[in-house]
Amino acid sequence: MGLFGLFKGKDPVKHEQQGDYYFDTGAFGQAKLEYEAALEKRRRAMTNDVKIPQLQGKILQCREALAREHKKRGDDLLESGYLKDAMEYYALALDLTQDAELIRDLEDCRQRIEYRQSEKYRNEIQVIAEPEPEIVAPSVPESEDEYATALFNTLPEDVCDAYINYGSSFRTGYIALNKGQFDRAVDALSRALEEHPEPESRIRFELATAYLNLKRFEEARRLFEKFIVHHPDDLPAYQMLCEIYWEAGEFDRAQRLLDSIPDDQQGLPDCCLLRGETLFRAGKYPEAESLYLDFLGDYGWDSDITRALAGTYEAAGDLNTARELYGKIIGQCSGCGVRVDPRIMRKYADLSMTLGIQNEKILEIYLSLADQDPPNAAGYYQKVSLIYAALGHEKEARRFQSIALGLKT
């Protein structure tokens, strides 16, 4: 079986079940892809092009949920003044939705942006008299209690309840940890642990995190190991402990730790990624590749696993396969209307250049990256210049070479 054949190995039922899981967790783009795969496979198994209402309904639900996510993102960008980016998200939402009310709202948003981009609007802004400076009362600093409550409310309900009840020392330490004040965090969280020394206390996790940020690995290791005994299903703790083992080169110890994860979590992508990263750091690239391929064969498409697999092929020197995988990720993201991670685009483009592939598609990627990542724009424009030269457009090559040099000075 070829590499990409593994992505097609699931039957329709498994695709639909995976789609249900993604939908329930809010990953609507991935859910849509799974439902579409299930629908396509069921249609192939039928002699007539019949409708399958259940799957088609689920796909519609995903499209509408994605459209509303894009609308919300567009609203946020519009409010921040990023008109071009907001327009892009509104266009994605319009491509997905069939909801008449949402379509009207999206069209209104696009019309407002078009007006704000027009010359008439710019002229109106210029003739507005400069307003008198408004006297603004100095803002009252947010209290520690309010700041802590805002942080706690982002956590799962059971964790939030526990953190609220740990008292003032924990609150002070948790705030310091989130502000990057790690020495202060260690002092306050150590006091909190003395006040709440019960074996199942979650304070150990936060104190261990502070120690880890201070590179005090031994103290962090002891705390994480104690924490996992009483919280065996807490994957972030396993990841933190793996970081410590990786730093010490104790890769076998990390593998034994991952073997202890409960069976009901062994099939999760996060668990697979931890196992693969352990093998990767140990230089066991073929074993990491096999692990990722087995996961994709059993569970189907997953962008994070595919990205890790691509990185493994790249490290092992198989640049062609790595490039194909990065390209597949770009295609999947574009297919469900999600903005592509610029790091993936850069990987794909850079590998293409290394392999001698210089075409208009790669040129467009570098131009897009220059817009999205201005601090590195000079390097992207340098690549654009090289591609134009390879395509025989010497004038454009010189122009972008000049732009690149100007940004570097």
Secondary structure as UniProt FT lines:
FT   HELIX           4..8
FT   HELIX           12..24
FT   TURN            25..26
FT   HELIX           28..44
FT   HELIX           53..79
FT   TURN            80..81
FT   HELIX           83..96
FT   HELIX           100..116
FT   HELIX           119..127
FT   HELIX           144..152
FT   TURN            153..154
FT   HELIX           157..164
FT   TURN            165..166
FT   HELIX           168..178
FT   TURN            179..180
FT   HELIX           182..195
FT   TURN            199..200
FT   HELIX           203..213
FT   TURN            214..215
FT   HELIX           217..230
FT   TURN            232..233
FT   HELIX           235..247
FT   TURN            248..249
FT   HELIX           251..259
FT   HELIX           263..265
FT   TURN            266..267
FT   HELIX           269..281
FT   TURN            282..283
FT   HELIX           285..299
FT   HELIX           303..315
FT   TURN            316..317
FT   HELIX           319..335
FT   TURN            336..337
FT   HELIX           342..354
FT   TURN            355..356
FT   HELIX           360..372
FT   HELIX           374..376
FT   HELIX           377..390
FT   TURN            391..392
FT   HELIX           394..408
//
